[in-house]
Amino acid sequence: YEYSQMKKVYILATATGVPWERHDHQGAIGKDPRHAVLRQVVEQGGKPSRTIFTRLGEAADTDFPIKTFLSAEPLTGRTHQIRVHSSN
């Protein structure tokens, strides 16, 4: 009997267009000094993190506030990782 590894993939909807098909975001994440709970991409002192973003398609209706659909696959499990990486 074989076990397969599970992976998490999240679906995001953006209000802007995305010029790439695939994006590998590798940015260390650390505490945001402005807020006790939030995290941000940091140059020094953060924990390594990696998220693969893939463009799934564009919204058909141009009047719709959502323009692009993406999948996000976190390869590490940092707090707020997808939110932090998608904002950069």
N, C-alpha and C positions, 0 to 999 in steps of 0.2 A: 504494500500500500504506500503510495507516494503522497507526500504533502506538498502543496504549492505555497509559495510565499504570497502573502497578501500585500497589496500596495494601495495607497490612498490616492485618489484623483478627484480634484475639486473642479467644479465648473464656475467660471466667472463671467459676468456680463459687464462690459465697459461702456462708458459714454463717449469714447473716442475711438478712432480707427487705430489699427495696429499695423505697421509696415512690414513686420517680419512674419514668417511661418512658424518658426521655432526659436525660443530664446532660453539659454541656459544661464540662470542667474546664480552667481556664487558671491554672496556678500556676507561677511561676518555680522552677526546680530548681537547687540548689547543693549543695556538699559538706556532708556531715553531720560536724560537728566531733568527734563521739564515735567515728567510725570512718573509716579512710582510704579505704575503697572505697565505702561507702554514700552515698546522696544523700537529700535531703529538700526539701520545699517551703520556700522562704525568702522573706522580705519584701524583702531587699535583696541585690544582688550575684549573683543567680542568672541562669540563661539562660531566656528565655521558652519556655514549653512548653504544648501543648494536646492533650487527649485527649477524644474523644467516646465516652461510655458509653451503651449502649442495653440496656434490660432485655429479655431474650429470653423469659423465662418462669420459672415456679416449679416446683420439684420436686414431683412428685405424691405421693410418700410422705413424710408428715410426720415419720417416725422416721429418715429419711435425714439425715445431717449436712449435706448441701448443700441450701440453701433456694432460692437464686436463681441463674439463669444470665444472664450479661451478655456483650455484645461490647464490645471496647475497640479503638478506631481511633485510633492515635497520629498526629496531624497534624504533629508535630515528632519528632525522633529523639534525644531526650536519654537519657543513661545511666540505667537503672532507671526510666524514665518511667512505665510502666504500674503497676509496683509502688508507686511513690511516690504517684501520683494516686489509685490505688484505695484506698490506706490513709487518704486524707483525706476 
